[in-house]
Amino acid sequence: MLSEAWDLALAAAARTCWTVAPPGCFTEMAELTAHAALLASGAREACIQGYAEAPREGTRSRPLRGSSPRP
């Protein structure tokens, strides 16, 4: 669920950027979009892991299944 929400928000942000970008900036926008896609995967995982580890009233935080421990 969190991963889907992240993907939807990222896609909406990318669409907004492309909508307001000047027409002559296609190459720069394509490069920026590719760079953002590379960063997005790591950011998504960090966001989800942070959510999983956040303290909850009356519960203990736990690592996500399949995630490796962070240094």
PyMOL commands that set and color helices and strands:
alter all, ss='L'
color gray80, all
select helices_A, chain A and resi 2-20+23-53
alter helices_A, ss='H'
color red, helices_A
deselect
rebuild
show_as cartoon
